[in-house]
Amino acid sequence: MQNTGESQKTRGNLELFHVQTKTSIELPLNVAVIRIGKPKDKFIPEVNVSNFPNANFVSRLHAEILLEESSYYIVDLGSANGTYVNNIRLEPKKRHPLNLGDQIDLTNGSKVTFLFLEKEIVVYESDTVLNYPPTVLQIELVANMEQTPQERFSNLVYLVRKTLNDSLQSLKELFRK
């Protein structure tokens, strides 16, 4: 069964896309402060980086993303290795404007890198049962970066696996209802 209805792109949720593992972390909605770091005692940050590679470079309470009215800001909380936005080191404890597409590094040298993105949601106007928005893949193009055939194949395999996994999750949700 194919969904033949008209589609419309709408504004989606915000996400931090971890570049090194190609993992998307959806940011909570309607929250004024989103903390980034690693858990300690009873503190669990909204963005927990402890399972990512090079997490040892990230402080327990590393940075915060702030929502004020309709603007986003990021604040380095005095982390040991610093927070960088678009390769510029932030001054600790000072707000820095955060825009969609900005690159956030939680240490120098791009060891723990996120992209601040907005997920696009495609809504189909149709009466079919398969009326769930498909996954939108975001591809980052980097100037002057050649990929070997093995890297291209690896990226293709990753995209196919992610698409199949997301489709399986959608089907599971459909059958739960």
GROMACS elastic network, one bead per residue, 0.5 to 0.9 nm:
[ bonds ]
;  ai    aj funct       b0    kb
    1   128     6  0.83288   500
    1   129     6  0.89510   500
    1   130     6  0.78026   500
    2   128     6  0.82930   500
    2   130     6  0.76691   500
    3     6     6  0.87746   500
    3   124     6  0.77079   500
    3   125     6  0.89645   500
    3   126     6  0.70292   500
    3   127     6  0.86515   500
    3   128     6  0.65329   500
    3   129     6  0.86526   500
    3   130     6  0.65861   500
    3   131     6  0.70066   500
    4     7     6  0.88020   500
    4   124     6  0.83247   500
    4   125     6  0.86653   500
    4   126     6  0.72006   500
    4   128     6  0.87400   500
    5   124     6  0.57394   500
    5   125     6  0.51390   500
    5   127     6  0.81442   500
    5   128     6  0.86642   500
    6   123     6  0.83305   500
    6   124     6  0.56622   500
    6   125     6  0.53974   500
    6   126     6  0.72825   500
    7   122     6  0.62961   500
    7   123     6  0.55061   500
    7   125     6  0.62607   500
    7   126     6  0.89011   500
    8   121     6  0.83129   500
    8   122     6  0.56298   500
    8   123     6  0.52491   500
    8   124     6  0.64562   500
    8   125     6  0.79796   500
    9    12     6  0.88685   500
    9   120     6  0.66103   500
    9   121     6  0.57634   500
    9   123     6  0.62951   500
    9   124     6  0.89314   500
   10   120     6  0.63534   500
   10   121     6  0.55034   500
   10   122     6  0.63737   500
   10   123     6  0.72238   500
   11   118     6  0.75234   500
   11   119     6  0.72627   500
   11   120     6  0.58462   500
   11   121     6  0.65222   500
   11   122     6  0.89957   500
   12   118     6  0.60171   500
   12   121     6  0.55067   500
   13    26     6  0.69571   500
   13    27     6  0.71192   500
   13    28     6  0.81945   500
   13    29     6  0.73229   500
   13   117     6  0.86384   500
   13   118     6  0.57973   500
   13   119     6  0.54110   500
   13   120     6  0.76752   500
   13   121     6  0.85121   500
   14    25     6  0.86373   500
   14    26     6  0.60815   500
   14    27     6  0.55370   500
   14    28     6  0.79959   500
   14    29     6  0.81219   500
   14   100     6  0.88201   500
   14   116     6  0.74004   500
   14   117     6  0.57551   500
   14   119     6  0.58951   500
   15    24     6  0.63484   500
   15    25     6  0.53560   500
   15    27     6  0.51760   500
   15    28     6  0.87693   500
   15   115     6  0.79827   500
   15   116     6  0.60930   500
   15   117     6  0.52895   500
   15   118     6  0.59647   500
   15   119     6  0.67306   500
   16    23     6  0.83323   500
   16    24     6  0.58932   500
   16    25     6  0.51516   500
   16    26     6  0.65138   500
   16    27     6  0.70726   500
   16    47     6  0.86985   500
   16   104     6  0.89204   500
   16   114     6  0.56410   500
   16   115     6  0.54684   500
   16   117     6  0.62121   500
   16   118     6  0.86173   500
   17    21     6  0.87745   500
   17    22     6  0.65779   500
   17    23     6  0.56838   500
   17    25     6  0.61663   500
   17    26     6  0.84719   500
   17   113     6  0.81982   500
   17   114     6  0.51027   500
   17   116     6  0.66705   500
   17   117     6  0.71272   500
   18    21     6  0.58951   500
   18    22     6  0.53781   500
   18    23     6  0.50609   500
   18    24     6  0.61856   500
   18    25     6  0.76521   500
   18    52     6  0.86298   500
   18   112     6  0.75070   500
   18   113     6  0.58441   500
   18   115     6  0.66877   500
   19    23     6  0.71140   500
   19    24     6  0.88801   500
   19   112     6  0.78017   500
   19   113     6  0.56077   500
   19   114     6  0.56975   500
   19   115     6  0.71488   500
   20    23     6  0.80190   500
   20    52     6  0.84781   500
   20    53     6  0.78271   500
   20   110     6  0.89243   500
   20   111     6  0.77841   500
   20   112     6  0.71130   500
   20   113     6  0.68341   500
   20   114     6  0.83987   500
   21    24     6  0.89420   500
   21    52     6  0.76253   500
   21    53     6  0.81200   500
   22   158     6  0.89125   500
   25    47     6  0.74474   500
   26    29     6  0.89648   500
   26    47     6  0.89289   500
   26   119     6  0.86324   500
   27    31     6  0.88678   500
   27    34     6  0.77214   500
   27    46     6  0.77923   500
   27    47     6  0.78295   500
   28    31     6  0.62941   500
   28    34     6  0.77427   500
   28    46     6  0.77850   500
   29    32     6  0.87785   500
   30    67     6  0.85894   500
   31    34     6  0.68694   500
   31    66     6  0.84110   500
   31    67     6  0.73207   500
   32    65     6  0.81109   500
   32    66     6  0.56111   500
   32    68     6  0.69089   500
   33    64     6  0.64242   500
   33    65     6  0.57941   500
   33    67     6  0.64980   500
   34    45     6  0.75131   500
   34    46     6  0.57945   500
   34    47     6  0.72446   500
   34    63     6  0.85292   500
   34    64     6  0.54393   500
   34    65     6  0.50272   500
   34    66     6  0.64905   500
   34    67     6  0.85073   500
   35    44     6  0.86458   500
   35    45     6  0.50750   500
   35    46     6  0.54367   500
   35    47     6  0.61924   500
   35    48     6  0.84472   500
   35    61     6  0.71721   500
   35    62     6  0.77136   500
   35    63     6  0.60795   500
   35    65     6  0.64886   500
   35    66     6  0.87664   500
   36    45     6  0.56268   500
   36    46     6  0.63962   500
   36    48     6  0.62254   500
   36    49     6  0.73382   500
   36    59     6  0.88568   500
   36    60     6  0.81208   500
   36    61     6  0.64266   500
   36    62     6  0.57714   500
   36    63     6  0.51955   500
   36    64     6  0.57929   500
   36    65     6  0.78545   500
   37    44     6  0.82011   500
   37    45     6  0.58829   500
   37    46     6  0.82376   500
   37    47     6  0.64683   500
   37    48     6  0.54813   500
   37    49     6  0.58633   500
   37    50     6  0.74606   500
   37    55     6  0.87932   500
   37    58     6  0.64701   500
   37    59     6  0.59337   500
   37    62     6  0.50238   500
   37    63     6  0.69177   500
   37    64     6  0.88127   500
   38    43     6  0.84318   500
   38    44     6  0.68839   500
   38    45     6  0.64413   500
   38    47     6  0.80325   500
   38    48     6  0.52305   500
   38    49     6  0.57943   500
   38    50     6  0.52747   500
   38    51     6  0.89679   500
   38    55     6  0.81711   500
   38    58     6  0.75250   500
   38    59     6  0.68724   500
   38    61     6  0.66983   500
   38    62     6  0.81295   500
   39    42     6  0.75047   500
   39    43     6  0.55108   500
   39    45     6  0.62686   500
   39    48     6  0.68953   500
   39    49     6  0.87808   500
   39    50     6  0.75570   500
   39    60     6  0.63783   500
   39    61     6  0.83121   500
   40    43     6  0.52457   500
   40    44     6  0.67045   500
   40    60     6  0.68655   500
   40    61     6  0.89964   500
   41    44     6  0.80416   500
   44    47     6  0.83492   500
   44    48     6  0.71473   500
   45    48     6  0.54742   500
   45    49     6  0.87679   500
   45    60     6  0.85506   500
   45    61     6  0.76735   500
   48    51     6  0.76691   500
   48    52     6  0.87703   500
   49    52     6  0.54526   500
   49    53     6  0.85311   500
   49    55     6  0.61161   500
   49    58     6  0.77615   500
   49   112     6  0.87448   500
   50    53     6  0.81637   500
   50    54     6  0.86635   500
   50    55     6  0.53595   500
   50    56     6  0.78178   500
   50    58     6  0.83043   500
   50    60     6  0.89877   500
   51    54     6  0.88313   500
   51    55     6  0.69011   500
   52    55     6  0.56106   500
   52   112     6  0.78635   500
   53    56     6  0.81565   500
   53   111     6  0.78948   500
   53   112     6  0.73687   500
   54    57     6  0.58512   500
   54    58     6  0.77007   500
   54   111     6  0.62591   500
   54   112     6  0.64969   500
   55    58     6  0.52756   500
   55    59     6  0.83410   500
   55   111     6  0.86895   500
   55   112     6  0.72827   500
   56    59     6  0.76500   500
   57    80     6  0.80070   500
   57    81     6  0.65981   500
   57   106     6  0.76293   500
   57   107     6  0.64567   500
   57   111     6  0.81852   500
   57   112     6  0.81005   500
   58    61     6  0.82651   500
   58    62     6  0.63700   500
   58    79     6  0.74924   500
   58    80     6  0.76933   500
   58    81     6  0.70782   500
   58    82     6  0.85771   500
   58   106     6  0.62229   500
   58   107     6  0.69820   500
   58   112     6  0.80601   500
   59    63     6  0.85289   500
   59    78     6  0.88334   500
   59    79     6  0.55659   500
   59    80     6  0.64339   500
   59    81     6  0.77482   500
   59    82     6  0.89825   500
   59   106     6  0.87062   500
   60    79     6  0.83001   500
   61    64     6  0.82926   500
   61    77     6  0.67839   500
   61    78     6  0.85238   500
   61    79     6  0.72633   500
   62    75     6  0.87537   500
   62    76     6  0.62655   500
   62    77     6  0.55472   500
   62    78     6  0.70562   500
   62    79     6  0.50516   500
   62    80     6  0.81855   500
   62    81     6  0.89217   500
   62    82     6  0.80222   500
   62    83     6  0.78301   500
   62   106     6  0.76466   500
   63    74     6  0.69314   500
   63    75     6  0.54701   500
   63    77     6  0.51185   500
   63    78     6  0.80327   500
   63    79     6  0.74248   500
   63    82     6  0.89531   500
   63    83     6  0.73037   500
   63   106     6  0.82750   500
   64    73     6  0.81537   500
   64    74     6  0.55848   500
   64    75     6  0.52771   500
   64    76     6  0.67466   500
   64    77     6  0.72488   500
   65    72     6  0.67939   500
   65    73     6  0.55899   500
   65    75     6  0.65348   500
   65    98     6  0.82408   500
   66    71     6  0.81855   500
   66    72     6  0.55647   500
   66    73     6  0.50003   500
   66    74     6  0.60769   500
   66    75     6  0.77750   500
   66    95     6  0.84760   500
   67    70     6  0.67381   500
   67    71     6  0.58327   500
   67    73     6  0.65774   500
   68    71     6  0.53744   500
   68    72     6  0.63802   500
   68    73     6  0.78690   500
   69    72     6  0.83623   500
   71    97     6  0.76787   500
   71    98     6  0.77957   500
   71    99     6  0.83764   500
   72    96     6  0.85609   500
   72    97     6  0.61054   500
   72    98     6  0.52231   500
   72    99     6  0.69923   500
   73    95     6  0.58338   500
   73    96     6  0.52580   500
   73    99     6  0.81868   500
   74    85     6  0.87417   500
   74    90     6  0.88536   500
   74    94     6  0.82697   500
   74    95     6  0.57093   500
   74    96     6  0.52963   500
   74    97     6  0.64663   500
   74    98     6  0.61172   500
   75    78     6  0.88487   500
   75    83     6  0.81955   500
   75    90     6  0.76068   500
   75    91     6  0.82407   500
   75    92     6  0.69284   500
   75    93     6  0.58202   500
   75    94     6  0.56846   500
   75    96     6  0.63050   500
   76    79     6  0.64273   500
   76    82     6  0.68407   500
   76    83     6  0.57351   500
   76    84     6  0.86639   500
   76    90     6  0.65113   500
   76    91     6  0.70053   500
   76    93     6  0.56250   500
   76    94     6  0.70728   500
   76    95     6  0.79561   500
   76    96     6  0.88869   500
   77    82     6  0.86896   500
   77    83     6  0.88041   500
   77    92     6  0.58049   500
   77    93     6  0.53587   500
   77    94     6  0.84552   500
   78    81     6  0.86724   500
   78    82     6  0.72214   500
   78    83     6  0.89132   500
   78    91     6  0.84812   500
   78    93     6  0.64434   500
   79    82     6  0.52734   500
   79    83     6  0.74057   500
   79    92     6  0.76550   500
   79   106     6  0.87047   500
   79   107     6  0.89785   500
   80   107     6  0.85669   500
   81   106     6  0.72094   500
   81   107     6  0.50399   500
   81   108     6  0.68366   500
   82    89     6  0.66759   500
   82    90     6  0.70869   500
   82    91     6  0.83819   500
   82    92     6  0.77799   500
   82   105     6  0.83423   500
   82   106     6  0.62766   500
   82   107     6  0.54297   500
   82   108     6  0.71018   500
   83    88     6  0.82970   500
   83    89     6  0.58359   500
   83    90     6  0.57369   500
   83    91     6  0.83847   500
   83    92     6  0.83320   500
   83   104     6  0.71217   500
   83   105     6  0.57685   500
   83   107     6  0.58476   500
   83   108     6  0.77387   500
   84    87     6  0.53632   500
   84    88     6  0.50394   500
   84    90     6  0.56718   500
   84   103     6  0.79346   500
   84   104     6  0.56674   500
   84   106     6  0.64487   500
   84   107     6  0.70168   500
   84   108     6  0.72963   500
   85    88     6  0.52839   500
   85    89     6  0.66092   500
   85    90     6  0.70923   500
   85    96     6  0.85531   500
   85    98     6  0.80904   500
   85   102     6  0.65962   500
   85   103     6  0.55529   500
   85   105     6  0.64374   500
   85   106     6  0.89708   500
   86    89     6  0.85072   500
   86   102     6  0.61284   500
   86   104     6  0.64891   500
   86   105     6  0.79360   500
   87   103     6  0.76714   500
   87   104     6  0.79529   500
   87   105     6  0.75093   500
   87   108     6  0.83039   500
   87   109     6  0.89194   500
   87   110     6  0.86928   500
   89   105     6  0.89363   500
   89   108     6  0.83072   500
   90    93     6  0.86360   500
   90    94     6  0.75842   500
   90    95     6  0.85033   500
   90    96     6  0.72825   500
   91    94     6  0.58916   500
   91    95     6  0.83935   500
   91    96     6  0.85995   500
   92    95     6  0.85364   500
   98   101     6  0.87746   500
   98   102     6  0.66854   500
   98   116     6  0.79832   500
   99   102     6  0.56271   500
   99   116     6  0.72670   500
   99   117     6  0.84950   500
  100   103     6  0.89718   500
  100   115     6  0.81163   500
  100   116     6  0.54412   500
  100   117     6  0.51979   500
  100   118     6  0.67904   500
  101   115     6  0.59748   500
  101   116     6  0.52895   500
  101   117     6  0.54905   500
  101   118     6  0.83349   500
  102   114     6  0.83652   500
  102   115     6  0.57614   500
  102   116     6  0.54430   500
  102   117     6  0.77882   500
  103   113     6  0.69049   500
  103   114     6  0.58013   500
  103   116     6  0.65197   500
  104   110     6  0.87833   500
  104   112     6  0.83106   500
  104   113     6  0.56522   500
  104   114     6  0.50340   500
  104   115     6  0.60798   500
  104   116     6  0.73234   500
  105   108     6  0.68910   500
  105   109     6  0.79871   500
  105   110     6  0.57800   500
  105   111     6  0.73149   500
  105   112     6  0.56537   500
  105   114     6  0.63694   500
  105   115     6  0.88076   500
  106   110     6  0.77563   500
  106   111     6  0.75764   500
  106   112     6  0.54866   500
  106   113     6  0.65155   500
  106   114     6  0.83396   500
  107   110     6  0.66473   500
  107   111     6  0.64928   500
  107   112     6  0.65220   500
  107   113     6  0.82645   500
  108   111     6  0.71291   500
  108   112     6  0.86626   500
  109   112     6  0.84065   500
  110   113     6  0.55738   500
  119   136     6  0.75914   500
  119   138     6  0.87783   500
  120   135     6  0.85298   500
  120   136     6  0.65186   500
  121   133     6  0.61911   500
  121   134     6  0.76249   500
  121   135     6  0.77452   500
  121   136     6  0.72627   500
  122   132     6  0.84557   500
  122   133     6  0.51128   500
  122   134     6  0.66972   500
  122   135     6  0.83332   500
  122   136     6  0.80156   500
  123   131     6  0.77303   500
  123   132     6  0.73994   500
  123   133     6  0.55981   500
  123   134     6  0.85946   500
  124   131     6  0.61486   500
  124   132     6  0.76178   500
  124   133     6  0.71089   500
  125   128     6  0.89980   500
  125   131     6  0.78577   500
  126   129     6  0.86381   500
  126   130     6  0.88671   500
  126   131     6  0.68140   500
  127   130     6  0.85168   500
  127   131     6  0.74251   500
  128   131     6  0.58772   500
  129   132     6  0.81713   500
  129   174     6  0.87851   500
  130   133     6  0.87661   500
  130   174     6  0.86594   500
  131   134     6  0.89062   500
  132   170     6  0.75439   500
  132   174     6  0.89220   500
  133   136     6  0.86536   500
  134   163     6  0.89230   500
  134   166     6  0.83949   500
  134   167     6  0.78367   500
  134   170     6  0.88102   500
  135   163     6  0.70324   500
  135   166     6  0.69734   500
  135   167     6  0.80873   500
  137   159     6  0.79778   500
  137   163     6  0.84960   500
  141   145     6  0.85115   500
  142   145     6  0.58508   500
  142   146     6  0.88950   500
  143   146     6  0.86386   500
  147   150     6  0.78849   500
  147   151     6  0.57578   500
  147   152     6  0.62301   500
  148   151     6  0.51645   500
  148   152     6  0.63245   500
  148   153     6  0.86054   500
  149   152     6  0.50776   500
  149   153     6  0.60652   500
  149   154     6  0.84866   500
  150   153     6  0.50657   500
  150   154     6  0.60085   500
  150   155     6  0.85710   500
  151   155     6  0.60964   500
  151   156     6  0.85060   500
  152   155     6  0.51465   500
  152   156     6  0.61425   500
  152   157     6  0.86397   500
  153   156     6  0.50197   500
  153   157     6  0.61426   500
  153   158     6  0.85688   500
  154   157     6  0.51397   500
  154   158     6  0.61852   500
  154   159     6  0.87271   500
  155   158     6  0.50129   500
  155   159     6  0.62229   500
  155   160     6  0.86596   500
  156   159     6  0.51508   500
  156   160     6  0.62001   500
  156   161     6  0.85901   500
  157   160     6  0.51701   500
  157   161     6  0.60903   500
  157   162     6  0.85262   500
  158   161     6  0.51827   500
  158   162     6  0.60677   500
  158   163     6  0.85435   500
  159   162     6  0.51113   500
  159   163     6  0.60495   500
  159   164     6  0.85447   500
  160   163     6  0.51401   500
  160   164     6  0.61306   500
  160   165     6  0.85149   500
  161   164     6  0.51513   500
  161   165     6  0.60015   500
  161   166     6  0.85425   500
  162   165     6  0.50373   500
  162   166     6  0.60534   500
  162   167     6  0.84792   500
  163   166     6  0.51751   500
  163   167     6  0.61006   500
  163   168     6  0.85739   500
  164   167     6  0.50396   500
  164   168     6  0.61066   500
  164   169     6  0.86287   500
  165   168     6  0.50684   500
  165   169     6  0.62385   500
  165   170     6  0.87030   500
  166   169     6  0.50592   500
  166   170     6  0.62481   500
  166   171     6  0.87009   500
  167   170     6  0.50792   500
  167   171     6  0.62649   500
  167   172     6  0.86674   500
  168   171     6  0.50968   500
  168   172     6  0.61945   500
  168   173     6  0.86887   500
  169   172     6  0.50544   500
  169   173     6  0.62700   500
  169   174     6  0.86055   500
  170   173     6  0.51275   500
  170   174     6  0.61532   500
  170   175     6  0.87716   500
  171   175     6  0.62625   500
  171   176     6  0.86272   500
  172   175     6  0.52701   500
  172   176     6  0.62460   500
  172   177     6  0.89862   500
  173   176     6  0.51100   500
  173   177     6  0.66681   500
  174   177     6  0.56074   500
